[in-house]
Amino acid sequence: MSPEPQKIKAKERDEFRELLLSRRTLLAGDVSNMSDNALKKSTVSNGGELSKVPYHMADVGTENFEHEFTLGLIENEEEELREIDEALRRIEAGTFGTCETCEKPIPKARLKA
């Protein structure tokens, strides 16, 4: 049987905060870039065409797939941002590292994951 997980110390909490803030900054930049690119592509394909050459149906399908795929990535990363914000809120409240359901300490390896 593995040893019982212990509550995290203030130094460890600060390390987790820094990791979360770093990840948040990276994701926020990714989401912003993907949103800008998806919006630009959407504008071009919705009448802002730079050329009079008609689109081939396969090209339109590929563009639609890429647009939907990008929107899915944005949605996933926005969900991760919400989870990071919630973890940061728990750090500030002093409850980070404790399971919200059973109120037992969460193993540090799981927190790092």
Secondary structure, DSSP 4 states (H G I P E B T S, - for coil): -PPPP-PPPHHHHHHHHHHHHHHHHHHHHHHHHHHHHHHHHHHHHTT--S-SSPPPHHHHHHHHHHHHHHHHHHHHHHHHHHHHHHHHHHHHHT-TTB-TTT-PBPPHHHHH-
